[in-house]
């Protein structure tokens, strides 16, 4: 299983997503290790184990987003074919049977606990030294799958970064203050920074309000800083954002670990899922999701999305604020920038409950950030697929951007009743400038709800048929006087560009 997937990734993807491959590989889109299967298998931004339809590594292929056509050099291999795409699907499905390969769950001290740890240090320092003492913390990075080697690299990156804050500084020492060396202490004077320099740098540290408690309040007073401790990945990201390319090049000469600093910064900038979000707060994933269960309507869609997928950092910050009893509105301003208009098309779907009993009525909800045409497909425990939406009762499948849509709608003349025990999957696809995803054709005179047979086989056929259509193009003579008449076959819906096609999947249990 893994061998086939490896072959596909190596043929079609490595030239842009593998650093240090035989070819001059790169790290397009921040994916630098596509051939390290065990690593990508535990990256929730690429793979949801056992759920290919929710795994960007696979859905990117269904959307025909990769490899990007425009960047393909002549002679380079074309799009992966239906068999190759199926190999990726099967590999991800198979991973679901091996949860052992997933990340070990590690607990991480939350900001309040870190506040206590630094308080104990600053309380013992002479007042003047306390005012110059600052900390960087790496604890949350460890909870998110990083092994000891990676942690050592992050620690080194943080150390080098602090050393390089001031080019002239030579005598910078970072002192671990905990047994696991996850919180590092340093002296502003050694990096040549004033307290005011530091306050300016941390003015927009969005996680400052998360450090609560009496110990932290005293630590703030003793250090004279609103943010005496910051996360190392935020620090790296902020440094990258504030440092121009020239300055970075100059720093690269000093910092032998610039790629490490960049990797650390990516930890902050990249979208993340519930596991990371919870670790950053020192919560278990279950506790984090429980605290989001009654999220206000405005955040319902993203609170549901994070159960299954990674979300952009700004949205993550809003959810973390909600889970911590803070006001998400004010905080979001401080998150990484990006207006909603230039955010990519995104779709969330979720069942009204995470589990049902046989005989219950189910409602599904969908939310997209732009107007698009929604297809919802239900897959039963045996892999059989039925198009739940659109259907004869609700044939118009255009949903409004920014609004939650219930399916069935409030006045719809049909219901979904769950009939069998087991785990079911709900697939959603939303198209801008197209109506139905995956080459689905509907005939309501024959069926009120279109059945597609086995979902895996259906997708395979749909991809193979599309490839057959696009491969052979009859050549029409251009210059001849007589027009050659080509009988036109019924035209299938043209495929929409990848950026106009969002898709996802969720599962729920029936007991
Ligand atoms: C010609 C270079 C190139 C090739 C080949 C390529 N990619 Fe990409 N990929 C990119 C670039 C550039 C980005 C980031 C920008 C973007 O999303 O277009 C990216 C982004 C991605 C993303 C993140 C997309 C997202 O929506 O966040 C995934 C997943 C991905 N690629 C998977 C693959 C897979 C799987 C293959 C092989 C079938 C592949 N890529 C082949 C250049 C490439």
Boltz pocket constraint, residues with backbone or C-beta under 6 A from the ligand:
constraints:
  - pocket:
      binder: B
      contacts: [[A, 8], [A, 9], [A, 12], [A, 13], [A, 14], [A, 15], [A, 16], [A, 17], [A, 28], [A, 29], [A, 30], [A, 31], [A, 45], [A, 46], [A, 56], [A, 57], [A, 60], [A, 61], [A, 65], [A, 66], [A, 67], [A, 68], [A, 71], [A, 72], [A, 80]]
      max_distance: 6.0
